[in-house]
Amino acid sequence: MSSRSPDEFRLGVRPYDQGFRGGEEPEDPHELLHRARRLTAEGHPGAGGAWERAATALRRAGGALTPGDHADALDATALDCRGAALPAAGPLFFRAADLHEQAGQRGKALVSRARALVAGPGPGGGPGPGATACARLAELRERATALHAVGQADTAETATVRLLHARARADLLDTAPDPMAEAAAVREELDRLLAFAAPHRADPAVLGVLADTRAVLGRITAPDDPAAALSQLRSSIGEHRAGGRPWPATEQQLLLSAVLRTTGAFEEAATLLRAALASEVPDPPLRAGDRARLCLALARTVAGAGERRRTTGGPAVADEEIPLLTESVHHSDGPSHDVRVGAVARLRLGVAYAERGRCREASTLLERALAGFSEEGDTAARVRARAWLAECALRLGESGRASREYALAAVEALAWDDRRHGAALSHRTADALGVAGAPEKAARAYERAADLWRAAGDHAAAARSLRARSRQVRIAWGDVAAEVVLAEAAREAARGRRGSAGSRAAHDQPAGSAVSVEHARPTPAAGETRRPAHEVHSGDGTVDACDGAPTDVAAHAESESGIEQGAGPEVGFGFGSEENSMTDSEADSETGSQTGSQTDSGVDQDSGTGGPWPGLRELPEPFGSRGRYQVNVYGEVGGTGQRAATAAGTRVQGCE
């Protein structure tokens, strides 16, 4: 008789992790069963493998697991569902809850049902509970409290259900009408949970819940009070160890190191992460997915420390970033198969190679990162990867490819609320077309960039794009046409100065004064020609091109770049100094800003010997900021992306 449930066969998931085998392995089925129960009581990550071996031994001896033991085995299986197997956790928890009910273990049944709700798909199919699941968790919390009052649920079980409800509320903070007020309410709920559980801290299971509760407190406190968050997270790690848990506290370590970085304590953060990576605890060892995330966070830490040393004139140290990112890529490709971590690590490694002039290697990594980001569906990540791919292509003399990658990045960036990134990338598309020897197409691309800058209200940047356009117009259609464009650029620069002066006047006016500053999209002056800016429809990925005909993103980028990959003469990375010089008297008095602060040409003036386009650093981070209380792949709060607590590669437990 098999110990596996029909749910496990249907979901196609290997049920028990057999990777952790600490010490001598007993052979007697009853000893194996006792060991599995003990590891489950301790919350040990190796409990799943212990249950598999116990079930196999019992089956060979003609026995089987009881409903209660089978439920514990399914709980252990679900807790180990990671990466692609994460969607299987919810059904397994629900099946475990049913078996716990059959065994009369009502407290455990509530814990399994609460975990099933946390592991289930959230709004839009993403991880984590939505508002409906959070309401159901509140009902389970009340039932657990009632069972505890009559002795049918112990303190650890009741505290775990309460913690899962609080964590669900924490995951939804950024959807609340007043996130900061809701965060204060969640902190009060967690404080009450600490007061409820603290008198029972002699129980290792309760101490584990206390550690996880402090981790959530630290997480939601970090954006508002980093010092208090540091205290909570340090206490969480201390209670994790005090509870007899020798296995790594990876989630707490990532959160703590991230808060340390925000306070400028880079060295302490690096020391913490190095100690986590150097852990020699054999039972269980550090998981590949956790090692990948720790390496990625440490690479970010040493990069931040290096940047601070460069700005303060501190001593140079050995370059650790590339080896750490290489190791992160290696471990994310292993059994954990963490697509998000692997793609981010490849992007950062590709950027590091590009900054060091290793553009061929960088391109290979960036292409693979782009494939991962396409799977994850993150626009900011794709835009950044394409922009760096384009930069590498320029440096490799592949200007046709560079124009296409810039155009693809620009089209996606135009869907963002801040249109300046799309305008800057459109300007870079034109730069690459100019390098490729296609002045007509470059001129049209510069005109589109100028339209986008106008739509964004940045007239100084629009003037720069128009001056760059005039140089391409001069090549393609002669001096007379170029002078017309230069006159338009002068008028645009004047608008920029008037807008800046008006903004300063409005700032200086006393309260209640009325100052009208018209600078978003002025009426064209006499003789001025203008084409409408592109409008992006993010719902279906289509773009209204210049003639109004919808095209898909790739097709529009092809028309934007105007060059087949590899076509056109390759004339090097940068324009000559003559092309980069200002050509009208408005240039030296121009005010305003441009994303990335590029020159008129936007291409390095030293024929490719300088650094990359500064605007690359201005692009949004992968899995960019979507809320004050969310956690990104580095463990940073108030930063980015989907919640780390329920993201692929983490355990769906009380709370890490």
PyMOL commands that set and color helices and strands:
alter all, ss='L'
color gray80, all
select helices_A, chain A and resi 6-11+29-42+47-60+67-79+83-102+106-119+123-125+131-149+155-171+173-175+179-200+204-221+226-242+250-262+266-277+288-312+321-332+339-355+359-376+379-395+399-413+420-435+439-455+459-477+479-508+553-561+577-580+587-589+614-618
alter helices_A, ss='H'
color red, helices_A
select strands_A, chain A and resi 535-537+542-544+550-551
alter strands_A, ss='S'
color yellow, strands_A
deselect
rebuild
show_as cartoon
